[in-house]
Amino acid sequence: MSKIRNIVLVLATATLSLGALSLHAQQTTFRATLTGAAHLPEPVVTNAEGQLELTLSPDGKKLSYKLSVKDLINAAAADLHLGPASAIGPLVAKLFPRGGGAKTGAFSGVLAEGTITSSDLIGPLTGAPLSDLIEEMRAGNTYCNIHTNDGKEPPNSGPGDYRLGEIRGQIQ
């Protein structure tokens, strides 16, 4: 009888381990490296750079993100957009500021960290499930950009030095 019990325990442990592996396998991580060279419509000469990491929850309902930057000056906003590397696309989620204000002066470190759910989606993804954004990310059709503001008005735009962003990176 104890042999049977040991076999049952081994099988139960193996089943739990496989279940945990299955949940871990469903977790997906996306990354982007942000540079001035990737900025559109024209590259921006800047020492600023950034890294974005997005991790999808096992149930597919939350996308955790961490946006780190180096040598960024006057960070005003950071956003996710739909679009290929060769085009400017619509805003679909705000990363920074969310509940806070812009950063004045030089900054290096974690600019933004948080979670995106379907209720955070805006623009063409308003009301859509988070899976729509994930599909676009998997297709290489999303990017992140960070806007900066030196307090000068660029021609034909609203406030901010780089209306379309200063550094940008395609999400992969």
Buried (B, 14 or more C-beta within 10 A) or exposed (E): EEEEEEEEEEEEEEEEEEEEEEEEEEEBEBEBBBBBEBBBEEEBEBEBBBBBBBBBBEEBEBBBBBBBBBEBBBBBBBBBBBBEEEEBBEBBBBBBBBEEEBBEEEBEEEBBBBEBEBEBBBBBBEEBBBEBBBEBBEEEBBBBBBBBBEEEEEEEEEEBBBBBBBBBBBBE
